[in-house]
Amino acid sequence: MIKNYFMFSTILFFFLVLSSGCTNSSDNIVTISVNSDSEYVNTFEDLNLGVLYDFDFKLPNADKSWVNLWVERYYYGKKESKPLTHLSYGNSPNEVDEGHLGFGMINPNSEDTLVFVYGPGVSTQPSIIEDESKTDIISSWDYAIGNEEIELELGETKILAVYRETEGNSISTIDLQDEESVNRMIKEDAMVLLLKIKIEEKNANQN
């Protein structure tokens, strides 16, 4: 079965890259919005692959910007030293990059979970992550931003989505836009994944 997931994820990977777009604009505001009914999300659901967080992302001054997109994992409140998966790209040949950005989990309820992140025209290859055996665990996932388009400030780290696992037969509701609530969730849940993004200004000649 894991071979099938590799095949599906590879197909989706190329679909994401080839379907990305770019445009020209004088607008200098970086924006992002949830796209929970996108073709990508529907493909994941139709193939029963797992969980996909998809966003519409617009990056003006893409030729002078750098994007960091990563996933942090916490076990019982302890943050792992390295990101679960990480995508870093920038200095595009386009003045404006616009397209899909997000995070996918294939087969999340097993020990053979695959993860990847992607942006307009770029993506990491799906990779298997080490995970603990899952018994008596319930999971929940949600976007950490509302349905409206939001602006991203340069240098700002923003939580975009959350995946949670907790022991028992119930899981609490969390205000994902409240920092204290998120910190409490991290401490109380068995496992938490946070999808984060940070945009920085960076010229091509900078190290």
N, C-alpha and C positions, 0 to 999 in steps of 0.2 A: 504493500500500500504506500510505503514511503516513496517508492519510485514514481508512483502516480502523482504524488504531491510535488515532487521535483519537476515532473513534466508540466503540470498545470502552472506551477509558479514560474517556470521558465517562459512559458507561452505568455503569461500575464506580464512578465518583466519586459519582453519585447513590445507587447501591446502598449504598455505605459510609455516607453521611450518613443516609439514611433508616433503615438497619438498626441504628444505634447506639442504646444504651439508657442509662438512668440509674436509680438506686435510692437509697434512704435507708439509712444505717447509722451506728452509733455507733463503728465501727472507724476509727481515725485513722492507719492504716498505709497508705502508698502501695505498691501491689504491681503487678508486671508478670510475665508468663510467656509463653513461646513458644507460638504456636498454628499450628504448621506444617501442620496438616490441616484448617484452617478452610475454610468455604465460599468465602471470598475467594481463598485460595490455590488451591483446586481450580478455581475459575473461571479464574484466570490460566493454569493448566496446561492446562485443556480448550481454551481459545482460543489457546494457544501465544503468549501476549502477551509473556512475559519472566519477570522475577523479582519475587516479592512476599514481603517479610518482614512477617509478621503476628503481633501480640501481643494478649493479653488484658490490659487496663489498668484499674486501679481507683484513683480519686483521691478520697479523703475530703477534706472541707473544700474542695471545688472552688470554692466561692464566695469563698474567701480564698486561692486558689492561682493560680500562673501556670506554664504549661507551655511550654517551649522544646524543639522537636524539629527537628533539622537534620542535613544531610549534608555532611561535609567531603571534599574531593577533594585527593589528593596525586599529583603526577607525579614519579617518580624521587626521592622523598623531600621534594619541595618542596610545601608547603601553599599552596593557592590563597587569595587574600586574602578572598574572600567564600564563604559556604556555597553548595553546589550548589543546594540547595533548603532552605527554612526555614519552619516553622510556629510561630507564637507566639500563644497564646490563654490565657484565664483568666477569673477572676471569674464563674464560671458561675451562672445562676439556681438551679441545683441544689446541695444540700449535698454530694452525692456524684455524680460522673460515673463511669460504668463502661461499657466497650465495647471496640471494636477500635482499635488504634493500629499504625501501621507505615509502610513505605516501599516504593514500587513503581518498577520500571524496565521500560519497554516497549521492546522491540526493542534490548536492550543490546549486541548484537554488530554494530551498524551505526553509521554516523556520524549517524544521525537518532534517537538515543536520547531517550525521554521519561521524565521523572521526576516523582514526586509523593510527598508525605507526608500522613498523615491521623491524626486522633484521633477520639474519640467525638463524632460530630456535626459535625466540622469537617474540612476538607481543602484542600490547595492544588490549583489546576488543573494538570493535566499540562502540562509545558513542555519544549520541545526544549533540549537542552544542547549546547554546542559540544564536539566531541570530535575526536580525531586519527584518521587512517586506521588501521585495525587489520589488520595482516598479521603472520603468525607469532606470534600472541598466543593464549595460553590463559587461561581465566578460571575463577574459583572463588568461591563465595559461601557464607556460613554465618552462623548466629546467634552472638553473642559471649557469650550467657548460656546456662546449662544448661537442662535440661528442667524443673527445679523452679521454682516461683514464688519470686521474690526481692523484697526490700523496697528501695525507693528512698528515700534520705535527702534532706531538703530541702537545697538548695544543692549537691548532689552531681552531677557530670557523669558519666554512665554510657554506655559504648559498648554498643549493643544488637546491631549486626550489621555485617558486613564484606563488601564486594565487592572482588575482586582481579583484576588482569590482569598477566601476566608474559610476558616473551619466552622463546621456546624451546618445548620439548615436555614440560616437567615443572613442577610447582609444589609447593613445600614445605608440610608440615603445620605449622600455627602454633597455639600455645596462646593463644587470644584473650582469656583471662582473666589473662594475664601481661603486664604493662606493657612489660617489656624485649623480649619476643617480638613484641609489636605494633609497637614502635618499629623493630625490625630489619626486620619485614615492610614497613613504610612506606619504609625506605631502600632495600631490595633490589628491590621489585616495581616494574613499569613504572607502574602506576596502582592506587591504593587509594581506596575510598570507605568512610567510617566513618559509620554512623548513630548519632547521640548524642541523649541526652535530659537535661534538667535541670529540676527542679521547684523553684519558689521560693514563699515565702509573700508574698502581695501583696494588700492590701485594695483595694477598688474606688476608694477616695478617694486612693490613692497615685499619684503620677505615674510 
